[in-house]
Structure formats: structure tokens, C-alpha cells
């Protein structure tokens, strides 16, 4: 296909305001593209490489402006191009405003004139340009780009400038390309969608749809070494999770960097953006080589740890991630480890459509190291979830993830099946007005504390807190409260209002249970506020305000 034809089609597509019509125009373009279909399917999205390929053109605005200026003639400088960009606001229009074709130079193929660029040629040139490395590569890039611009008509120059800067602006998003492939080759959108998820390559999917139809698309598999988009999480609460699912799978939320580990003939590690970060993480590679024996794709997090294996802050991981130089020196300074929480492929089987619990079972089976596999607690018990959250925070992790145990793996989706539990927004300072004796092992200790906020001269109860306290702390708290006991009846004890707790919570609900009319959802002991007396505790008015703001 001529590059000029693609440029004309791109103009028509840009001029079409309706989404449906846009998809139809793109579909017509795909049918017309012939052998260049894969390239065209990428170019319309401003891509030269498939999404799973982290190769970049590495052409910044300055280089592009310089190439345009050079092709535009002696009296145009890169500054002029920039000034024009500031005036017009868009590089395509700027590139289209010059008359190219008169310049000669290394990249102008000796002819100095226009001689019908093809899509294939532009693709080849840009790929060669991306491969240029080392000293002199900037000059090579500038020359190649100048050579291409020099052969462009205004419409082609507009397309080329936008393509190399990845700013297509023709209104063709991923959904449009998906719908266009389905329309052009008469295949179901769902098959296209699934094929895109497993391959991350619009070009390959378009070709497969055309050449082998639905059967071909449905037969597309994950490929070890070709990363897929990571499944993402939404913010959510324990209440959301318990309301939505029969059971909740709870996991530690690690504060590290997301990785997808592909174990084939060799181990490759990809970042959340599908960038290959293998060389930066040699000990993860070594670990996986030692502990995984079958072809596998793992999803997880790389965390920085101290000598005891306790988590270190996220910033430490960043010192290692993507590092290209001095990897060995930094390996000494910052120790990293893998925490795997999902398994997308194991021993020849794609697992995307399996439920989370089955994938986790496979993960445990393929990764022979208990420490590196994130524990999955499946429960319906809110208290247990809250306790897990506190334990995770206490151990220095970011919090917890709540996952639907039945859910399949949806690459690239920020769906409702994975929830990152919102951290407590604020804490409340509450007066402790009573307690209940514990049970069993804790019978000699106070178990649950009644907490209240001030209401004028009185106290209004807002909940009971039992979570977040260790056995040792409970013993100390029992000693602390014993002098304040006013009354006891059964297991219930009333205290003189003296001690103030700082309490975390997930939300404030209106509730008839307590005198205040409010109840803290999932209250969590944070600390004794030794510096505060009951008069300094939070008021019912503040609780009302916080509740109204939720
Ligand atoms: P956020 O980056 O705040 O959107 O939170 C989602 C991220 O948490 C994921 O992309 C992962 O990198 C990270 N994460 C940490 N632990 C887990 C886990 N157990 N399951 C899923 N994601 C996790």
C-alpha cells in the first residue's frame, strides 16, 4: 500500500465525527491494506511496534523538529518549526505546512525528489532507525527521518510526524481497531478481544482474523516470552467485597514493582508496562531458574527486603528496577525478592479462564518456594479480613488486596474483581468507656473495647474495637484499665472515661445500634493517645461531618 493512500485514509478517518462510521472507515482500510495489514493496524494507532514489544523509536520532539527543518530547506530552522508548533498547536499540521522534496543529503536516496513511499518502506526505515545505537545514532536517526520527510507530500508529512511522535489524533482508539477488525473480516468482537488480550499485537490479530477467521483467533494462545497486560485493581472496601462475592480472597498488598515472569528456555521478566527488565534483576532470574521447572508465566511483585526478609520501602525497589548500569553493585546494596500472586500459564496450559483459586493452586504447584508465593486466605469473615489487614500493615506491607475467588484473569482490565482496600482515610480519637472480658486464652484480659466520642458533657458510643491489638498489648491495656473499672456485670465492664484510643476505620455508617446514631465500620486499634484526655477526644459533631463527606 502506498503511504500516500494511508495518509488520505487517515485524513478521512480524522474528519469523521461518528464512532461507528470511524470503525467502518478503518474496517475498509484494513480490507484494502493487503500484505501491509499488520503494519497498517499498528500505524493507525500511532505504533510501529506491537504493544508487547518494548522497542521504541526514541524520537523526541527536538529530533523530529530538526528533521522537518532540514527537509523544509535552508531558510527553516528547528526553532522556526517549534515556533510554528506553538502557534498551530499540533505537529501534523506543522509538518504539512512545508514544501518538502527539494533537499539532498545522505537520507534523501540521492534523488532529492518524491518517489512514492510505501507503507512497507516507512515501516522498514523506522525499524532500522529504532535499532540504531551508540555513538552517532542520533545523526543516523536524523538522517533517516530527514530522508523520509524529504519524500513526503503534505498529507504524508502530517501522518509521518504524528506517527513518529506517537500522536495520531485521528480518533482511532483500541476499541475502534478491535471493532474494525471484527467488521472487516466478519468475526465476533469477543474473539478479537480475547486474541488481543493473549497476544497484545493488533497487527497479528488483524492478519489472523483475515487469514484464518474465528477459528484462528480462538486458537491464539499466550506465548512464553511475549508479555500480556497486567490485570489491575480498583479501590474498594471490605464491605464492597463481602456484598459482591460469596467469599473473599485476601492477600497481602506488596509495596514493590509489578512483574510478569516468563519461564521458557530462558527466564524473562517484564514490567507492568511490558518493558523487558530481566537484566536489572539477576537474582530473581536465578531464583526462578532454581525453583520453577516447567514453562510458566507468573504474575507478581518484586519487593526490596532487608536481611531478615522484612519489606523495605518501594523507593528501594526503584533503585533496582530498569537499571542498566552497575547492576552488580546495586545488587549488593538493595536485596530484592519475588512475591508471586498469580499464574497465567503452567506447563503448556493457559490459565486465564480458570478461577483465581485454581490459578493460585497451580502457582503453588509450579513455584517450589513457599516464601515466594503470596498466601491466599479465602473467607467470609469480616473480622478475619480486618485482622489480616492489620497484620499486613504491621509487617510493613502496603495493605491488602481483596479478590473474587471465582474471577478469571482479565489482562489490562481495572475491573471489580480485584480491589485494593482503601487505607483508612483518617483516624478518630475515641474515649474508651468500657470493655468485655475476652474468651478462652484471653479470658483474663479485656477483649473488646467500647469506644465513644464526646457529645457535650456526655459520651456517645460509636463502636467496639477488638482488632489490631496483640496479646502483649492486651495485657498492657488490661493493666492500664483496671484502675478505671467502675462497674462489672457478666463479661461487661464499664470504665471511667479516662483513656483515649486512636482508632482507624473503613467508613462511618448511620446505625441504630449505638446511642450516637453512627457506627464505625471495621474499627481498628492504632494507639493509646497518652497525650490526650477525654476532653481532647473527637466529638460527635466531627463524626457527623466525616460521615456526610463520605
Ligand atoms: P495500585 O498500584 O495502587 O493501583 O495497586 C495495584 C498494584 O498493587 C498492582 O498493579 C500490583 O503491582 C500491586 N500488588 C501488590 N500486591 C498485590 C497482590 N497480592 N495482588 C495484586 N496486585 C498486587
Boltz pocket constraint, residues with backbone or C-beta under 6 A from the ligand:
constraints:
  - pocket:
      binder: B
      contacts: [[A, 230], [A, 231], [A, 232], [A, 233], [A, 251], [A, 252], [A, 253], [A, 254], [A, 255], [A, 256], [A, 257], [A, 258], [A, 300], [A, 301], [A, 341], [A, 374], [A, 401], [A, 420]]
      max_distance: 6.0
